[in-house]
Amino acid sequence: MPKITALLHTHNDAQRIGRALESLRAVDEILVVDHGSTDDTVKVARHHGATIKEGVPGVNPGVYVIDAHNDWILCILPNESLSEGLEASLFEWKERVDEPMDHADKDTNAPFNDTFSVTIRDETDDGWRTLACETRLINRKQINWSEAVPPNNEQSVTLPGELLRFSKP
């Protein structure tokens, strides 16, 4: 069964990171890279069991996957959280996916997916709006990226459920 590390980059996100971390029950490790917070961000992250790494100025955010213990990386922002549907999808995905051999899906003989996308739901003053899917679950052995979240891959399979992006703490 594959294991997932959630990767979050933070800077003075104490008021909103708790919601994000509480939604990560489907992951096996939480890695928070803090970029010089002066509020209680690190304290809140530690309270939720996260491993904390200090961000280094000038280092690309994607480089920090090297500090993860697992090959599968779920990238989220501190103002996002997993919907119950996405959480369930991740639990189901972990149950039915074995690390494939020869980069192929054992059940279908189809090429193995090393990226998965999720639908983003954005909170606005007028309610929720659905945004385009974004690639957020990545096999770090297959793909490198430099930003806090990886670039979108049009070939990614979309997982059921949504990533909720909150505009208010």
Buried (B, 14 or more C-beta within 10 A) or exposed (E): EBBBBBBBBBBBBBBBBBBBBEBBEBBBBBBBBBBEBEBBBBEBBEEBEBBBBEBEEEEEBBEBBEEBEBBBBBBBBBBBBBBEBBBBBBEEBBEEBEEBEEEEEEEEEEEBBBBBBBBBBBBEEEEEEEEEBBBBBBBBEEBEBEEBBBEBBEEBEEBBBBBBBBEEE
